[in-house]
Amino acid sequence: MTAVSSVQVLNPSGELLWKGEEADLAEFLVDQPAGNSALARLAGTASGACTRNEVTELADQLGFISRRGTPKGFLTVLPPGSLIDESLKSFNRAHLARLNANLVDFPLVFATDDGEMGQLVSAYEEQGRMFRFDDRDRSLRLSYAADPNLFAWMRHTRADPQRLPYTMVSPQPIFRRFQSGELSLDRARQYHVSDVHTLCSTMQATDVFRETVARAAEAMEFWFGSDYCQIVDTVMGTEFDQQHAYQALARAVSGLTIVRHLARRPRYYAIKGGLYVDAGFGNVMLFNFQLDDTNSDRFDVRLDDGGPIAVIHSTVASGVPKLLPITLGRGLADVGPRAVPPELARHQVVLVPVREHHHAAAERLAAVLRTSGLRVAVDAHLNKSLGHRLAALRTAWQPLFGVIGDREMAGEPVILDGPAAIDRPTLDEYLIRDLERLQRCAPTAESDWSDPPMRPWHRSRGGTS
């Protein structure tokens, strides 16, 4: 690991709060006001915890993913999990539109048969992180990111400076050979990611980097408010090592910014940053950014006048690989509610009729709500007690439910309850407040996202189940 020479902490106004050795950072963070779980996790004062294995097991139990029949480290994403991924695609449209991103699809295979590509992927090669082909195609690798094919495509090109910055997004499955002990829901050997790359002049690079962070911070705050932090690694002595640039990055986010000064480059970037949120088992980087001033020179990518180009690497939010394990982990560690966010849940609201004669009213209300685009279900387990049914919904991490009884049939407002209904709003109040959030995440794919009809079955010795 690259040694950290010093660390500074900036507030959201860009003001310096602390500077010192990395070993003393936790002690400083302990004295910060309570309320930021990511900082508490860094300081070692987090009140709850879970493990990655517990999160993966829960995702399997709740039917988001399955490990049944898959090679080790690979996951089958089931319809409720696919709904999360599709909802994030819809959510990310606004993010990508703000970046003016253009879609570029790269192959899932790249070649390592030249020196420049070998240098780019050397760390992954040395660590055995890539999947290789057999001897006949021994130079080929499955893509661990869009980067190799991006630079292979851009090699020996010149860019019109009048058209910069220019942003590309490349959604694709990627493959990484995590070791057995590393495997978890957020470290699967195949998962889907949307890599974002912005080409710009080196003069534009710090402004483009800051703008990229600001757009990600808007997305972060949609899901977690200000309960996150920014960590920036910067290489000392580069042209981008400027205090005013770090202050601008701090002003782009709501939480504290931790800047770690590195004595030498760990890889190809001059600055690397990330927005981190507490996932119960540790802080997870939901968004990452890199200011790459190396690879354009390595692959002979320049401006028309021969001037240098910088590449800003970043990502948008992903569902099953990131947001799902963060959500489940926060719930298990009591950092957040034990519920799937309504924006991502198969049923955003479940209506629960108290008795048989309330069922028709619940169905009528559900039909009205569906016209607004809500995913609504009516609980039909009327042979079980109301308490049993509500407990089952909580166990299933159902975010919101509303009981339909005599008072609701008589015209009183439906009160929403559940792990995501902390203030117990009426149904109308909730829709006024949050319908726009739900609509932003509405998937375009047509599906009811229902569970497959199969269940585990084992043949008995006598040949019957």
Residue pairs with C-beta under 8 A, 6 or more apart in sequence:
1 266
2 262
2 263
2 264
2 265
2 266
3 262
3 263
4 22
4 260
4 261
4 262
5 236
5 261
5 262
5 263
6 19
6 20
6 21
6 22
6 260
6 261
7 19
7 20
7 21
7 22
7 25
7 258
7 259
7 260
7 261
8 16
8 18
8 19
8 246
8 258
8 259
8 261
9 16
9 17
9 18
9 19
9 25
9 28
9 29
9 256
9 257
9 258
9 259
10 16
10 17
10 246
10 247
10 250
10 256
10 257
10 259
11 17
11 250
11 256
11 257
12 250
12 251
12 253
12 254
12 255
12 256
12 257
13 250
13 251
14 246
14 247
14 248
14 250
14 251
17 28
17 256
18 28
20 28
22 260
25 42
25 258
26 42
26 43
26 44
29 39
29 40
29 42
29 43
30 43
30 44
30 45
32 39
32 43
32 256
34 40
35 227
36 226
36 227
36 228
36 229
36 255
36 256
37 46
37 227
37 277
37 278
37 330
37 335
38 227
38 228
38 229
38 255
38 276
38 277
38 278
38 283
39 229
39 255
39 256
40 46
40 47
40 278
41 278
41 282
41 283
42 229
42 258
42 283
46 278
46 333
46 335
47 334
48 280
48 332
48 333
48 334
48 335
49 280
49 281
49 333
50 280
50 281
50 329
50 332
50 333
51 281
52 184
52 185
52 186
52 187
52 281
52 325
52 329
53 184
54 281
54 332
55 184
55 185
55 186
55 279
55 280
55 281
55 325
55 328
55 329
55 332
56 65
56 67
56 184
56 185
56 325
58 328
58 332
59 65
59 81
59 185
59 324
59 325
59 328
60 66
60 67
62 80
62 328
62 396
62 397
63 78
63 80
63 81
63 451
64 77
64 78
64 80
64 81
64 84
64 320
64 324
65 75
65 76
65 77
65 78
65 81
65 185
65 320
66 75
66 76
66 78
67 75
67 76
68 76
68 456
69 76
70 76
71 189
72 180
72 183
73 178
73 180
73 183
73 188
73 189
74 188
74 189
74 190
75 185
75 188
75 190
75 191
75 320
77 85
77 320
78 451
78 452
79 346
79 447
79 449
79 450
79 451
79 452
80 346
80 449
80 451
81 319
81 320
81 324
82 447
82 449
83 344
83 346
83 443
83 447
83 449
84 319
84 320
84 323
84 324
84 340
84 344
85 192
85 318
85 319
85 320
86 319
86 443
86 444
86 445
87 319
87 343
87 344
87 441
87 442
87 443
88 316
88 317
88 318
88 319
88 323
88 344
88 441
89 171
89 443
89 444
90 440
90 441
90 442
90 443
90 444
91 219
91 222
91 317
91 343
91 440
91 441
92 194
92 219
92 316
92 317
94 440
95 215
95 216
95 218
95 219
95 316
95 317
96 169
96 196
96 316
98 215
98 218
99 167
99 169
99 196
99 198
99 212
99 215
100 167
101 167
101 168
101 169
101 196
102 166
102 167
102 168
102 169
103 168
103 169
103 170
103 171
104 150
104 168
104 169
104 170
105 170
105 171
105 172
106 143
106 146
106 149
106 150
106 153
106 170
106 172
107 143
107 149
108 142
108 143
108 172
108 173
108 175
109 133
109 140
109 141
109 142
109 143
110 117
110 140
110 141
110 143
110 148
110 149
110 152
111 117
111 139
111 140
111 141
111 152
112 118
112 121
112 125
112 139
112 140
112 141
112 148
113 139
116 151
116 155
116 298
116 299
117 148
117 151
117 152
118 125
119 298
120 147
120 148
120 151
120 268
120 295
120 298
121 130
121 141
121 144
121 148
123 129
123 267
124 130
124 144
128 177
129 144
129 176
129 177
129 178
130 141
130 142
130 144
130 175
130 176
130 177
131 141
131 142
131 175
131 177
131 189
132 138
132 140
132 141
133 140
133 141
141 148
142 175
143 149
143 172
143 174
143 175
144 174
144 175
144 176
145 174
145 193
145 195
146 170
146 172
146 174
146 195
146 197
147 195
147 197
147 295
147 313
150 168
150 170
150 195
150 197
151 295
151 298
151 299
151 301
152 299
154 296
154 299
154 301
155 299
155 300
155 301
156 299
156 300
156 301
157 300
157 301
158 301
158 302
158 303
158 304
159 166
159 199
159 301
159 302
159 303
159 304
159 309
160 304
161 201
161 303
161 304
161 305
161 307
164 199
164 200
164 201
164 204
164 303
164 309
165 198
165 199
165 200
165 204
165 208
165 312
166 198
166 199
166 200
167 196
167 197
167 198
167 199
168 196
168 197
168 198
168 199
169 194
169 195
169 196
169 316
170 194
170 195
170 196
170 197
171 192
171 193
171 194
171 195
172 192
172 193
172 194
172 195
173 190
173 191
173 192
173 193
174 190
174 191
174 192
174 193
175 189
175 190
176 187
176 189
177 189
178 187
178 188
178 189
183 189
184 325
185 320
185 321
185 324
185 325
185 328
186 279
186 284
186 321
186 322
186 325
186 326
188 321
191 318
191 320
191 321
192 318
192 320
192 321
193 315
193 318
193 321
194 315
194 316
194 318
195 313
195 315
196 212
196 313
196 314
196 315
196 316
197 311
197 312
197 313
197 314
198 208
198 212
198 311
198 312
198 314
199 301
199 309
199 310
199 311
200 208
200 309
200 310
200 311
200 312
201 303
201 307
201 308
201 309
201 310
202 239
202 293
202 307
202 308
202 309
202 310
204 310
205 240
205 291
205 293
205 310
205 312
206 240
206 242
206 245
206 248
206 291
208 310
208 312
209 245
209 249
209 271
209 273
209 289
209 291
209 312
210 245
210 248
210 249
210 252
212 289
212 312
212 314
213 230
213 249
213 252
213 253
213 273
213 275
213 289
214 252
214 253
216 275
216 287
216 289
216 314
216 316
217 230
217 252
217 253
217 254
217 275
219 287
219 316
219 317
220 228
220 253
220 275
220 277
220 286
220 287
221 254
222 437
223 277
223 286
223 317
223 323
223 341
224 277
225 254
226 254
226 255
227 255
227 277
227 278
228 253
228 254
228 255
228 275
228 276
228 277
228 286
229 255
229 256
229 257
229 258
229 275
229 276
229 283
230 249
230 250
230 253
230 255
230 256
230 257
230 258
230 273
230 274
230 275
230 276
231 257
231 258
231 260
231 273
231 274
231 276
232 246
232 249
232 257
232 258
232 259
232 260
232 271
232 272
232 273
233 260
233 262
233 266
233 271
233 272
233 273
234 240
234 241
234 246
234 259
234 260
234 261
234 262
234 270
234 271
234 272
235 241
235 262
235 264
235 265
235 269
235 270
235 271
236 261
236 262
236 263
238 270
238 271
238 293
239 270
239 293
240 270
240 271
240 291
240 293
241 261
241 270
245 271
246 257
246 259
249 257
249 273
250 256
250 257
253 275
265 294
268 290
268 292
268 294
268 295
268 298
269 290
269 291
269 292
269 293
269 294
269 313
270 291
270 292
270 293
271 289
271 290
271 291
272 288
272 289
272 290
272 291
273 288
273 289
273 290
274 285
274 287
274 288
274 289
275 285
275 286
275 287
275 288
276 283
276 284
276 285
276 286
277 283
277 284
277 286
277 326
277 330
278 284
278 330
278 333
278 335
279 325
279 326
279 329
279 330
280 328
280 329
280 330
280 331
280 332
280 333
280 335
281 329
281 333
284 322
284 325
284 326
284 329
286 317
286 322
286 323
286 326
287 314
287 315
287 316
287 317
288 313
288 314
288 315
289 312
289 313
289 314
290 312
290 313
290 314
291 310
291 312
292 310
292 311
292 312
292 313
293 308
293 310
295 301
295 311
296 302
296 308
296 309
296 310
296 311
297 308
301 309
302 308
302 309
303 309
317 323
319 344
323 344
324 344
327 336
327 340
327 341
327 344
328 397
329 335
330 336
331 337
331 338
331 339
331 397
331 419
332 338
337 399
337 419
337 420
337 422
338 394
338 397
338 419
339 345
339 397
339 398
339 399
339 418
339 419
339 420
340 397
340 398
340 399
341 399
341 420
342 348
342 349
342 399
342 400
342 420
342 434
342 438
343 437
343 438
343 440
343 441
344 441
345 375
345 398
345 399
346 375
346 449
346 450
347 375
347 376
347 377
347 398
348 374
348 375
348 376
348 399
348 400
348 438
349 369
349 374
349 375
349 376
349 377
349 400
349 401
349 402
349 416
349 427
350 376
350 377
350 378
350 379
350 393
350 398
350 400
350 401
350 402
351 362
351 365
351 366
351 376
351 377
351 378
351 379
351 401
351 402
351 404
351 414
352 362
352 378
352 379
352 386
352 389
352 390
352 393
352 401
352 402
352 403
352 404
353 359
353 361
353 362
353 378
353 379
353 382
353 404
353 405
354 386
354 403
354 404
354 405
354 406
355 382
355 405
356 382
358 404
358 405
358 406
358 408
358 409
359 378
359 380
359 382
361 404
361 408
361 409
362 378
362 404
363 378
365 404
365 414
366 376
366 377
366 378
369 376
369 427
370 376
372 431
372 435
373 438
373 439
373 442
374 438
375 449
379 389
379 393
379 401
381 389
381 392
386 403
390 401
390 403
390 417
393 401
393 418
394 418
394 419
397 419
398 418
398 419
399 418
399 419
399 420
399 421
400 416
400 417
400 418
400 420
400 421
400 430
401 416
401 417
401 418
402 408
402 414
402 415
402 416
402 417
402 427
403 414
403 415
403 417
404 414
408 414
413 426
413 427
413 428
414 426
414 427
415 424
415 425
415 426
415 427
416 424
416 425
416 426
416 427
416 430
417 424
421 430
425 433
457 465
458 465
459 465
